Amino acid sequence: MARVRMYTTRWCPYCIAARELLGRLGADYEDIDVGADPALRAEMERLSGRRTVPQIWVGSRHIGGFDDMDELHRQGRLEPLLAAGERGGE
């Protein structure tokens, strides 16, 4: 299964929804909490070009936020992406 990395905060409803969706799909993910760490938030913004959470990567591909991931799921494209097994980094 592909490596999934998410920049999140604990209280964000979209972050919670992203965790729940990935959990239902059985995907392991790295959850990077940027809520109390300005350096991690700056890293997220630099890598994604976005300021909002969550920001999600599957392998080396930045898929965006929860709405983007949910749309991929509804289109039937998220599961194949997760199953592709790409474990790339940034």
Buried (B, 14 or more C-beta within 10 A) or exposed (E): BBBBBBBBBEEBEBBBBBBEBBEEBEBEBEBBBBBEEEEBBEBBBEBBEBEBBBBBBBBEEBBBBBEBBBEBBEEEEBEEBBEEEBEEEE
